């Protein structure tokens, strides 16, 4: 056990040059939610993870992994 979801949202966001605020607006959440996801303090729902992946045009598995 002890599994958790790791993510590469921050590196993906920085690589395309968008702000936390912009990402939040594009997927319909608050900037605080993006901060929590990037820090690993919040595991997004499947729907939210899919929305994030769609913004970056990546498969969800490229952004979120089980560790």
mmJSON file of the N, C-alpha and C atoms, coordinates in Angstrom:
{"data_MODEL":{"atom_site":{
"group_PDB":["ATOM","ATOM","ATOM","ATOM","ATOM","ATOM","ATOM","ATOM","ATOM","ATOM","ATOM","ATOM","ATOM","ATOM","ATOM","ATOM","ATOM","ATOM","ATOM","ATOM","ATOM","ATOM","ATOM","ATOM","ATOM","ATOM","ATOM","ATOM","ATOM","ATOM","ATOM","ATOM","ATOM","ATOM","ATOM","ATOM","ATOM","ATOM","ATOM","ATOM","ATOM","ATOM","ATOM","ATOM","ATOM","ATOM","ATOM","ATOM","ATOM","ATOM","ATOM","ATOM","ATOM","ATOM","ATOM","ATOM","ATOM","ATOM","ATOM","ATOM","ATOM","ATOM","ATOM","ATOM","ATOM","ATOM","ATOM","ATOM","ATOM","ATOM","ATOM","ATOM","ATOM","ATOM","ATOM","ATOM","ATOM","ATOM","ATOM","ATOM","ATOM","ATOM","ATOM","ATOM","ATOM","ATOM","ATOM","ATOM","ATOM","ATOM","ATOM","ATOM","ATOM","ATOM","ATOM","ATOM","ATOM","ATOM","ATOM","ATOM","ATOM","ATOM","ATOM","ATOM","ATOM","ATOM","ATOM","ATOM","ATOM","ATOM","ATOM","ATOM","ATOM","ATOM","ATOM","ATOM","ATOM","ATOM","ATOM","ATOM","ATOM","ATOM","ATOM","ATOM","ATOM","ATOM","ATOM","ATOM","ATOM","ATOM","ATOM","ATOM","ATOM","ATOM","ATOM","ATOM","ATOM","ATOM","ATOM","ATOM","ATOM","ATOM","ATOM","ATOM","ATOM","ATOM","ATOM","ATOM","ATOM","ATOM","ATOM","ATOM","ATOM","ATOM","ATOM","ATOM","ATOM","ATOM","ATOM","ATOM","ATOM","ATOM","ATOM","ATOM","ATOM","ATOM","ATOM","ATOM","ATOM","ATOM","ATOM","ATOM","ATOM","ATOM","ATOM","ATOM","ATOM","ATOM","ATOM","ATOM","ATOM","ATOM","ATOM","ATOM","ATOM","ATOM","ATOM","ATOM","ATOM","ATOM","ATOM","ATOM","ATOM","ATOM","ATOM","ATOM","ATOM","ATOM","ATOM","ATOM","ATOM"],
"id":[1,2,3,4,5,6,7,8,9,10,11,12,13,14,15,16,17,18,19,20,21,22,23,24,25,26,27,28,29,30,31,32,33,34,35,36,37,38,39,40,41,42,43,44,45,46,47,48,49,50,51,52,53,54,55,56,57,58,59,60,61,62,63,64,65,66,67,68,69,70,71,72,73,74,75,76,77,78,79,80,81,82,83,84,85,86,87,88,89,90,91,92,93,94,95,96,97,98,99,100,101,102,103,104,105,106,107,108,109,110,111,112,113,114,115,116,117,118,119,120,121,122,123,124,125,126,127,128,129,130,131,132,133,134,135,136,137,138,139,140,141,142,143,144,145,146,147,148,149,150,151,152,153,154,155,156,157,158,159,160,161,162,163,164,165,166,167,168,169,170,171,172,173,174,175,176,177,178,179,180,181,182,183,184,185,186,187,188,189,190,191,192,193,194,195,196,197,198,199,200,201],
"type_symbol":["N","C","C","N","C","C","N","C","C","N","C","C","N","C","C","N","C","C","N","C","C","N","C","C","N","C","C","N","C","C","N","C","C","N","C","C","N","C","C","N","C","C","N","C","C","N","C","C","N","C","C","N","C","C","N","C","C","N","C","C","N","C","C","N","C","C","N","C","C","N","C","C","N","C","C","N","C","C","N","C","C","N","C","C","N","C","C","N","C","C","N","C","C","N","C","C","N","C","C","N","C","C","N","C","C","N","C","C","N","C","C","N","C","C","N","C","C","N","C","C","N","C","C","N","C","C","N","C","C","N","C","C","N","C","C","N","C","C","N","C","C","N","C","C","N","C","C","N","C","C","N","C","C","N","C","C","N","C","C","N","C","C","N","C","C","N","C","C","N","C","C","N","C","C","N","C","C","N","C","C","N","C","C","N","C","C","N","C","C","N","C","C","N","C","C","N","C","C","N","C","C"],
"label_atom_id":["N","CA","C","N","CA","C","N","CA","C","N","CA","C","N","CA","C","N","CA","C","N","CA","C","N","CA","C","N","CA","C","N","CA","C","N","CA","C","N","CA","C","N","CA","C","N","CA","C","N","CA","C","N","CA","C","N","CA","C","N","CA","C","N","CA","C","N","CA","C","N","CA","C","N","CA","C","N","CA","C","N","CA","C","N","CA","C","N","CA","C","N","CA","C","N","CA","C","N","CA","C","N","CA","C","N","CA","C","N","CA","C","N","CA","C","N","CA","C","N","CA","C","N","CA","C","N","CA","C","N","CA","C","N","CA","C","N","CA","C","N","CA","C","N","CA","C","N","CA","C","N","CA","C","N","CA","C","N","CA","C","N","CA","C","N","CA","C","N","CA","C","N","CA","C","N","CA","C","N","CA","C","N","CA","C","N","CA","C","N","CA","C","N","CA","C","N","CA","C","N","CA","C","N","CA","C","N","CA","C","N","CA","C","N","CA","C","N","CA","C","N","CA","C","N","CA","C","N","CA","C","N","CA","C"],
"label_alt_id":[null,null,null,null,null,null,null,null,null,null,null,null,null,null,null,null,null,null,null,null,null,null,null,null,null,null,null,null,null,null,null,null,null,null,null,null,null,null,null,null,null,null,null,null,null,null,null,null,null,null,null,null,null,null,null,null,null,null,null,null,null,null,null,null,null,null,null,null,null,null,null,null,null,null,null,null,null,null,null,null,null,null,null,null,null,null,null,null,null,null,null,null,null,null,null,null,null,null,null,null,null,null,null,null,null,null,null,null,null,null,null,null,null,null,null,null,null,null,null,null,null,null,null,null,null,null,null,null,null,null,null,null,null,null,null,null,null,null,null,null,null,null,null,null,null,null,null,null,null,null,null,null,null,null,null,null,null,null,null,null,null,null,null,null,null,null,null,null,null,null,null,null,null,null,null,null,null,null,null,null,null,null,null,null,null,null,null,null,null,null,null,null,null,null,null,null,null,null,null,null,null],
"label_comp_id":["UNK","UNK","UNK","UNK","UNK","UNK","UNK","UNK","UNK","UNK","UNK","UNK","UNK","UNK","UNK","UNK","UNK","UNK","UNK","UNK","UNK","UNK","UNK","UNK","UNK","UNK","UNK","UNK","UNK","UNK","UNK","UNK","UNK","UNK","UNK","UNK","UNK","UNK","UNK","UNK","UNK","UNK","UNK","UNK","UNK","UNK","UNK","UNK","UNK","UNK","UNK","UNK","UNK","UNK","UNK","UNK","UNK","UNK","UNK","UNK","UNK","UNK","UNK","UNK","UNK","UNK","UNK","UNK","UNK","UNK","UNK","UNK","UNK","UNK","UNK","UNK","UNK","UNK","UNK","UNK","UNK","UNK","UNK","UNK","UNK","UNK","UNK","UNK","UNK","UNK","UNK","UNK","UNK","UNK","UNK","UNK","UNK","UNK","UNK","UNK","UNK","UNK","UNK","UNK","UNK","UNK","UNK","UNK","UNK","UNK","UNK","UNK","UNK","UNK","UNK","UNK","UNK","UNK","UNK","UNK","UNK","UNK","UNK","UNK","UNK","UNK","UNK","UNK","UNK","UNK","UNK","UNK","UNK","UNK","UNK","UNK","UNK","UNK","UNK","UNK","UNK","UNK","UNK","UNK","UNK","UNK","UNK","UNK","UNK","UNK","UNK","UNK","UNK","UNK","UNK","UNK","UNK","UNK","UNK","UNK","UNK","UNK","UNK","UNK","UNK","UNK","UNK","UNK","UNK","UNK","UNK","UNK","UNK","UNK","UNK","UNK","UNK","UNK","UNK","UNK","UNK","UNK","UNK","UNK","UNK","UNK","UNK","UNK","UNK","UNK","UNK","UNK","UNK","UNK","UNK","UNK","UNK","UNK","UNK","UNK","UNK"],
"label_asym_id":["A","A","A","A","A","A","A","A","A","A","A","A","A","A","A","A","A","A","A","A","A","A","A","A","A","A","A","A","A","A","A","A","A","A","A","A","A","A","A","A","A","A","A","A","A","A","A","A","A","A","A","A","A","A","A","A","A","A","A","A","A","A","A","A","A","A","A","A","A","A","A","A","A","A","A","A","A","A","A","A","A","A","A","A","A","A","A","A","A","A","A","A","A","A","A","A","A","A","A","A","A","A","A","A","A","A","A","A","A","A","A","A","A","A","A","A","A","A","A","A","A","A","A","A","A","A","A","A","A","A","A","A","A","A","A","A","A","A","A","A","A","A","A","A","A","A","A","A","A","A","A","A","A","A","A","A","A","A","A","A","A","A","A","A","A","A","A","A","A","A","A","A","A","A","A","A","A","A","A","A","A","A","A","A","A","A","A","A","A","A","A","A","A","A","A","A","A","A","A","A","A"],
"label_entity_id":["1","1","1","1","1","1","1","1","1","1","1","1","1","1","1","1","1","1","1","1","1","1","1","1","1","1","1","1","1","1","1","1","1","1","1","1","1","1","1","1","1","1","1","1","1","1","1","1","1","1","1","1","1","1","1","1","1","1","1","1","1","1","1","1","1","1","1","1","1","1","1","1","1","1","1","1","1","1","1","1","1","1","1","1","1","1","1","1","1","1","1","1","1","1","1","1","1","1","1","1","1","1","1","1","1","1","1","1","1","1","1","1","1","1","1","1","1","1","1","1","1","1","1","1","1","1","1","1","1","1","1","1","1","1","1","1","1","1","1","1","1","1","1","1","1","1","1","1","1","1","1","1","1","1","1","1","1","1","1","1","1","1","1","1","1","1","1","1","1","1","1","1","1","1","1","1","1","1","1","1","1","1","1","1","1","1","1","1","1","1","1","1","1","1","1","1","1","1","1","1","1"],
"label_seq_id":[1,1,1,2,2,2,3,3,3,4,4,4,5,5,5,6,6,6,7,7,7,8,8,8,9,9,9,10,10,10,11,11,11,12,12,12,13,13,13,14,14,14,15,15,15,16,16,16,17,17,17,18,18,18,19,19,19,20,20,20,21,21,21,22,22,22,23,23,23,24,24,24,25,25,25,26,26,26,27,27,27,28,28,28,29,29,29,30,30,30,31,31,31,32,32,32,33,33,33,34,34,34,35,35,35,36,36,36,37,37,37,38,38,38,39,39,39,40,40,40,41,41,41,42,42,42,43,43,43,44,44,44,45,45,45,46,46,46,47,47,47,48,48,48,49,49,49,50,50,50,51,51,51,52,52,52,53,53,53,54,54,54,55,55,55,56,56,56,57,57,57,58,58,58,59,59,59,60,60,60,61,61,61,62,62,62,63,63,63,64,64,64,65,65,65,66,66,66,67,67,67],
"pdbx_PDB_ins_code":[null,null,null,null,null,null,null,null,null,null,null,null,null,null,null,null,null,null,null,null,null,null,null,null,null,null,null,null,null,null,null,null,null,null,null,null,null,null,null,null,null,null,null,null,null,null,null,null,null,null,null,null,null,null,null,null,null,null,null,null,null,null,null,null,null,null,null,null,null,null,null,null,null,null,null,null,null,null,null,null,null,null,null,null,null,null,null,null,null,null,null,null,null,null,null,null,null,null,null,null,null,null,null,null,null,null,null,null,null,null,null,null,null,null,null,null,null,null,null,null,null,null,null,null,null,null,null,null,null,null,null,null,null,null,null,null,null,null,null,null,null,null,null,null,null,null,null,null,null,null,null,null,null,null,null,null,null,null,null,null,null,null,null,null,null,null,null,null,null,null,null,null,null,null,null,null,null,null,null,null,null,null,null,null,null,null,null,null,null,null,null,null,null,null,null,null,null,null,null,null,null],
"Cartn_x":[0.836,0.0,0.88,0.383,1.153,1.283,0.43,0.497,-0.082,0.478,-0.091,0.077,-0.628,-0.574,0.44,1.445,2.432,2.006,2.456,2.078,3.198,3.07,4.036,3.329,2.303,1.51,2.355,3.13,3.923,4.93,5.637,6.621,5.934,4.785,4.044,3.578,3.08,2.588,3.721,4.865,5.995,6.553,6.5,7.046,6.241,4.955,4.148,3.929,4.446,4.429,3.084,2.271,1.017,1.077,0.325,0.314,-0.643,-0.498,-1.443,-2.849,-2.961,-4.269,-4.895,-4.099,-4.616,-5.063,-4.264,-4.645,-5.936,-6.02,-7.223,-8.466,-8.363,-9.492,-9.885,-8.893,-9.168,-9.867,-9.654,-10.295,-11.407,-11.632,-12.779,-12.574,-11.356,-11.082,-10.374,-10.094,-9.376,-7.865,-7.136,-5.68,-5.174,-5.854,-5.464,-5.525,-6.486,-6.582,-5.375,-4.969,-3.788,-2.551,-2.41,-1.279,-1.267,-2.422,-2.513,-2.181,-2.635,-2.321,-0.822,-0.237,1.192,2.058,1.637,2.386,2.144,1.172,0.848,-0.037,-0.645,-1.525,-2.97,-3.273,-4.64,-4.574,-5.304,-5.41,-6.698,-6.577,-7.779,-8.659,-9.923,-10.849,-10.417,-10.964,-10.66,-11.055,-12.214,-12.678,-11.698,-11.261,-10.33,-8.978,-8.501,-7.236,-7.312,-8.443,-8.629,-8.655,-9.276,-9.302,-7.893,-7.112,-5.722,-4.94,-5.06,-4.346,-4.741,-6.014,-6.495,-5.863,-5.692,-5.051,-3.657,-2.927,-1.551,-1.442,-2.586,-2.622,-1.732,-1.865,-1.094,-2.036,-1.628,-2.405,-2.333,-3.388,-3.425,-2.288,-1.878,-0.801,0.546,0.701,1.952,2.03,0.879,0.84,0.672,-0.06,-0.372,0.048,0.793,1.242,1.052,0.92,0.823,2.22,2.553,3.87,3.684],
"Cartn_y":[-1.188,0.0,1.252,2.34,3.57,4.222,3.842,4.422,5.835,6.657,7.984,8.373,9.404,9.867,10.994,10.774,11.815,12.494,13.731,14.411,15.294,15.61,16.47,17.718,18.148,19.286,20.555,20.811,22.036,22.074,20.98,20.994,21.136,20.505,20.655,22.093,22.681,24.058,25.025,24.856,25.746,25.562,24.34,24.088,24.772,25.007,25.714,27.177,27.568,28.985,29.551,28.753,29.309,29.418,30.341,30.575,29.612,29.511,28.717,29.268,30.586,31.233,30.877,30.914,30.588,29.136,28.234,26.818,26.629,27.281,27.177,27.628,28.757,29.274,28.304,27.719,26.825,25.541,25.099,23.852,24.056,25.316,25.63,25.383,25.631,25.499,26.762,26.818,27.966,27.777,28.876,28.814,27.981,28.058,27.291,25.78,25.367,23.953,23.54,24.388,24.09,23.997,24.926,24.896,23.573,23.155,21.918,20.696,20.683,19.567,19.522,20.662,20.709,20.288,20.63,20.256,18.809,18.161,16.79,16.687,17.81,17.824,17.492,17.41,17.135,16.227,15.134,14.236,14.578,15.019,15.417,14.225,14.517,13.493,13.08,11.984,11.533,12.619,13.214,14.256,15.433,15.874,16.997,16.625,15.422,14.972,14.946,14.507,14.484,15.897,16.828,18.221,18.813,18.524,19.02,18.439,17.14,16.482,17.06,17.383,17.944,19.306,20.123,21.439,21.275,20.272,20.06,19.125,18.617,17.691,16.474,15.94,14.772,13.701,12.432,11.39,11.612,11.321,11.544,10.799,9.664,8.869,9.57,10.539,11.312,12.334,12.729,13.737,13.135,12.047,11.468,10.002,9.633,8.251,7.807,6.513,5.95,5.579,6.01,5.67,4.883],
"Cartn_z":[0.0,0.0,0.0,0.528,0.538,-0.826,-1.753,-3.095,-3.091,-3.938,-4.14,-5.599,-6.0,-7.381,-7.49,-8.322,-8.619,-9.923,-10.106,-11.343,-11.87,-13.155,-13.844,-14.377,-13.664,-14.13,-14.173,-13.134,-13.105,-14.256,-14.493,-15.583,-16.939,-17.116,-18.376,-18.553,-17.467,-17.521,-17.859,-17.216,-17.47,-18.877,-19.389,-20.73,-21.826,-21.573,-22.571,-22.213,-21.042,-20.68,-20.26,-19.576,-19.074,-17.547,-17.014,-15.569,-14.877,-13.57,-12.783,-12.955,-12.958,-13.116,-14.462,-15.526,-16.849,-16.927,-16.392,-16.386,-15.599,-14.458,-13.626,-14.391,-15.076,-15.859,-16.957,-17.615,-18.744,-18.329,-17.084,-16.662,-15.634,-15.257,-14.4,-12.918,-12.431,-10.997,-10.518,-9.213,-8.664,-8.815,-8.732,-8.762,-7.586,-6.453,-5.278,-5.556,-6.368,-6.733,-7.562,-8.499,-9.311,-8.429,-7.49,-6.557,-5.797,-5.278,-4.509,-5.368,-6.611,-7.515,-7.761,-8.103,-8.411,-7.223,-6.021,-4.814,-4.398,-5.02,-4.653,-3.431,-3.031,-1.864,-2.209,-3.496,-3.947,-5.16,-5.106,-6.25,-6.987,-8.232,-8.961,-9.316,-9.535,-10.022,-11.428,-11.893,-13.251,-14.256,-14.072,-14.981,-15.005,-13.838,-13.766,-14.375,-14.109,-14.691,-16.219,-16.74,-18.196,-18.779,-18.062,-18.53,-18.573,-17.532,-17.493,-18.666,-18.879,-19.972,-21.329,-21.474,-22.744,-23.023,-21.986,-22.161,-22.749,-22.26,-22.707,-23.906,-24.376,-25.512,-25.249,-24.022,-23.6,-23.068,-23.172,-22.502,-20.996,-20.295,-18.848,-18.145,-18.694,-18.097,-18.145,-19.036,-19.098,-17.977,-17.447,-16.38,-14.998,-14.891,-13.577,-13.546,-12.499,-12.334,-10.892,-10.695,-9.352,-8.889,-7.689,-7.126,-5.846],
"occupancy":[1.0,1.0,1.0,1.0,1.0,1.0,1.0,1.0,1.0,1.0,1.0,1.0,1.0,1.0,1.0,1.0,1.0,1.0,1.0,1.0,1.0,1.0,1.0,1.0,1.0,1.0,1.0,1.0,1.0,1.0,1.0,1.0,1.0,1.0,1.0,1.0,1.0,1.0,1.0,1.0,1.0,1.0,1.0,1.0,1.0,1.0,1.0,1.0,1.0,1.0,1.0,1.0,1.0,1.0,1.0,1.0,1.0,1.0,1.0,1.0,1.0,1.0,1.0,1.0,1.0,1.0,1.0,1.0,1.0,1.0,1.0,1.0,1.0,1.0,1.0,1.0,1.0,1.0,1.0,1.0,1.0,1.0,1.0,1.0,1.0,1.0,1.0,1.0,1.0,1.0,1.0,1.0,1.0,1.0,1.0,1.0,1.0,1.0,1.0,1.0,1.0,1.0,1.0,1.0,1.0,1.0,1.0,1.0,1.0,1.0,1.0,1.0,1.0,1.0,1.0,1.0,1.0,1.0,1.0,1.0,1.0,1.0,1.0,1.0,1.0,1.0,1.0,1.0,1.0,1.0,1.0,1.0,1.0,1.0,1.0,1.0,1.0,1.0,1.0,1.0,1.0,1.0,1.0,1.0,1.0,1.0,1.0,1.0,1.0,1.0,1.0,1.0,1.0,1.0,1.0,1.0,1.0,1.0,1.0,1.0,1.0,1.0,1.0,1.0,1.0,1.0,1.0,1.0,1.0,1.0,1.0,1.0,1.0,1.0,1.0,1.0,1.0,1.0,1.0,1.0,1.0,1.0,1.0,1.0,1.0,1.0,1.0,1.0,1.0,1.0,1.0,1.0,1.0,1.0,1.0,1.0,1.0,1.0,1.0,1.0,1.0],
"B_iso_or_equiv":[0.0,0.0,0.0,0.0,0.0,0.0,0.0,0.0,0.0,0.0,0.0,0.0,0.0,0.0,0.0,0.0,0.0,0.0,0.0,0.0,0.0,0.0,0.0,0.0,0.0,0.0,0.0,0.0,0.0,0.0,0.0,0.0,0.0,0.0,0.0,0.0,0.0,0.0,0.0,0.0,0.0,0.0,0.0,0.0,0.0,0.0,0.0,0.0,0.0,0.0,0.0,0.0,0.0,0.0,0.0,0.0,0.0,0.0,0.0,0.0,0.0,0.0,0.0,0.0,0.0,0.0,0.0,0.0,0.0,0.0,0.0,0.0,0.0,0.0,0.0,0.0,0.0,0.0,0.0,0.0,0.0,0.0,0.0,0.0,0.0,0.0,0.0,0.0,0.0,0.0,0.0,0.0,0.0,0.0,0.0,0.0,0.0,0.0,0.0,0.0,0.0,0.0,0.0,0.0,0.0,0.0,0.0,0.0,0.0,0.0,0.0,0.0,0.0,0.0,0.0,0.0,0.0,0.0,0.0,0.0,0.0,0.0,0.0,0.0,0.0,0.0,0.0,0.0,0.0,0.0,0.0,0.0,0.0,0.0,0.0,0.0,0.0,0.0,0.0,0.0,0.0,0.0,0.0,0.0,0.0,0.0,0.0,0.0,0.0,0.0,0.0,0.0,0.0,0.0,0.0,0.0,0.0,0.0,0.0,0.0,0.0,0.0,0.0,0.0,0.0,0.0,0.0,0.0,0.0,0.0,0.0,0.0,0.0,0.0,0.0,0.0,0.0,0.0,0.0,0.0,0.0,0.0,0.0,0.0,0.0,0.0,0.0,0.0,0.0,0.0,0.0,0.0,0.0,0.0,0.0,0.0,0.0,0.0,0.0,0.0,0.0],
"pdbx_formal_charge":[null,null,null,null,null,null,null,null,null,null,null,null,null,null,null,null,null,null,null,null,null,null,null,null,null,null,null,null,null,null,null,null,null,null,null,null,null,null,null,null,null,null,null,null,null,null,null,null,null,null,null,null,null,null,null,null,null,null,null,null,null,null,null,null,null,null,null,null,null,null,null,null,null,null,null,null,null,null,null,null,null,null,null,null,null,null,null,null,null,null,null,null,null,null,null,null,null,null,null,null,null,null,null,null,null,null,null,null,null,null,null,null,null,null,null,null,null,null,null,null,null,null,null,null,null,null,null,null,null,null,null,null,null,null,null,null,null,null,null,null,null,null,null,null,null,null,null,null,null,null,null,null,null,null,null,null,null,null,null,null,null,null,null,null,null,null,null,null,null,null,null,null,null,null,null,null,null,null,null,null,null,null,null,null,null,null,null,null,null,null,null,null,null,null,null,null,null,null,null,null,null],
"auth_seq_id":[1,1,1,2,2,2,3,3,3,4,4,4,5,5,5,6,6,6,7,7,7,8,8,8,9,9,9,10,10,10,11,11,11,12,12,12,13,13,13,14,14,14,15,15,15,16,16,16,17,17,17,18,18,18,19,19,19,20,20,20,21,21,21,22,22,22,23,23,23,24,24,24,25,25,25,26,26,26,27,27,27,28,28,28,29,29,29,30,30,30,31,31,31,32,32,32,33,33,33,34,34,34,35,35,35,36,36,36,37,37,37,38,38,38,39,39,39,40,40,40,41,41,41,42,42,42,43,43,43,44,44,44,45,45,45,46,46,46,47,47,47,48,48,48,49,49,49,50,50,50,51,51,51,52,52,52,53,53,53,54,54,54,55,55,55,56,56,56,57,57,57,58,58,58,59,59,59,60,60,60,61,61,61,62,62,62,63,63,63,64,64,64,65,65,65,66,66,66,67,67,67],
"auth_comp_id":["UNK","UNK","UNK","UNK","UNK","UNK","UNK","UNK","UNK","UNK","UNK","UNK","UNK","UNK","UNK","UNK","UNK","UNK","UNK","UNK","UNK","UNK","UNK","UNK","UNK","UNK","UNK","UNK","UNK","UNK","UNK","UNK","UNK","UNK","UNK","UNK","UNK","UNK","UNK","UNK","UNK","UNK","UNK","UNK","UNK","UNK","UNK","UNK","UNK","UNK","UNK","UNK","UNK","UNK","UNK","UNK","UNK","UNK","UNK","UNK","UNK","UNK","UNK","UNK","UNK","UNK","UNK","UNK","UNK","UNK","UNK","UNK","UNK","UNK","UNK","UNK","UNK","UNK","UNK","UNK","UNK","UNK","UNK","UNK","UNK","UNK","UNK","UNK","UNK","UNK","UNK","UNK","UNK","UNK","UNK","UNK","UNK","UNK","UNK","UNK","UNK","UNK","UNK","UNK","UNK","UNK","UNK","UNK","UNK","UNK","UNK","UNK","UNK","UNK","UNK","UNK","UNK","UNK","UNK","UNK","UNK","UNK","UNK","UNK","UNK","UNK","UNK","UNK","UNK","UNK","UNK","UNK","UNK","UNK","UNK","UNK","UNK","UNK","UNK","UNK","UNK","UNK","UNK","UNK","UNK","UNK","UNK","UNK","UNK","UNK","UNK","UNK","UNK","UNK","UNK","UNK","UNK","UNK","UNK","UNK","UNK","UNK","UNK","UNK","UNK","UNK","UNK","UNK","UNK","UNK","UNK","UNK","UNK","UNK","UNK","UNK","UNK","UNK","UNK","UNK","UNK","UNK","UNK","UNK","UNK","UNK","UNK","UNK","UNK","UNK","UNK","UNK","UNK","UNK","UNK","UNK","UNK","UNK","UNK","UNK","UNK"],
"auth_asym_id":["A","A","A","A","A","A","A","A","A","A","A","A","A","A","A","A","A","A","A","A","A","A","A","A","A","A","A","A","A","A","A","A","A","A","A","A","A","A","A","A","A","A","A","A","A","A","A","A","A","A","A","A","A","A","A","A","A","A","A","A","A","A","A","A","A","A","A","A","A","A","A","A","A","A","A","A","A","A","A","A","A","A","A","A","A","A","A","A","A","A","A","A","A","A","A","A","A","A","A","A","A","A","A","A","A","A","A","A","A","A","A","A","A","A","A","A","A","A","A","A","A","A","A","A","A","A","A","A","A","A","A","A","A","A","A","A","A","A","A","A","A","A","A","A","A","A","A","A","A","A","A","A","A","A","A","A","A","A","A","A","A","A","A","A","A","A","A","A","A","A","A","A","A","A","A","A","A","A","A","A","A","A","A","A","A","A","A","A","A","A","A","A","A","A","A","A","A","A","A","A","A"],
"auth_atom_id":["N","CA","C","N","CA","C","N","CA","C","N","CA","C","N","CA","C","N","CA","C","N","CA","C","N","CA","C","N","CA","C","N","CA","C","N","CA","C","N","CA","C","N","CA","C","N","CA","C","N","CA","C","N","CA","C","N","CA","C","N","CA","C","N","CA","C","N","CA","C","N","CA","C","N","CA","C","N","CA","C","N","CA","C","N","CA","C","N","CA","C","N","CA","C","N","CA","C","N","CA","C","N","CA","C","N","CA","C","N","CA","C","N","CA","C","N","CA","C","N","CA","C","N","CA","C","N","CA","C","N","CA","C","N","CA","C","N","CA","C","N","CA","C","N","CA","C","N","CA","C","N","CA","C","N","CA","C","N","CA","C","N","CA","C","N","CA","C","N","CA","C","N","CA","C","N","CA","C","N","CA","C","N","CA","C","N","CA","C","N","CA","C","N","CA","C","N","CA","C","N","CA","C","N","CA","C","N","CA","C","N","CA","C","N","CA","C","N","CA","C","N","CA","C","N","CA","C","N","CA","C","N","CA","C"],
"pdbx_PDB_model_num":[1,1,1,1,1,1,1,1,1,1,1,1,1,1,1,1,1,1,1,1,1,1,1,1,1,1,1,1,1,1,1,1,1,1,1,1,1,1,1,1,1,1,1,1,1,1,1,1,1,1,1,1,1,1,1,1,1,1,1,1,1,1,1,1,1,1,1,1,1,1,1,1,1,1,1,1,1,1,1,1,1,1,1,1,1,1,1,1,1,1,1,1,1,1,1,1,1,1,1,1,1,1,1,1,1,1,1,1,1,1,1,1,1,1,1,1,1,1,1,1,1,1,1,1,1,1,1,1,1,1,1,1,1,1,1,1,1,1,1,1,1,1,1,1,1,1,1,1,1,1,1,1,1,1,1,1,1,1,1,1,1,1,1,1,1,1,1,1,1,1,1,1,1,1,1,1,1,1,1,1,1,1,1,1,1,1,1,1,1,1,1,1,1,1,1,1,1,1,1,1,1]
}}}
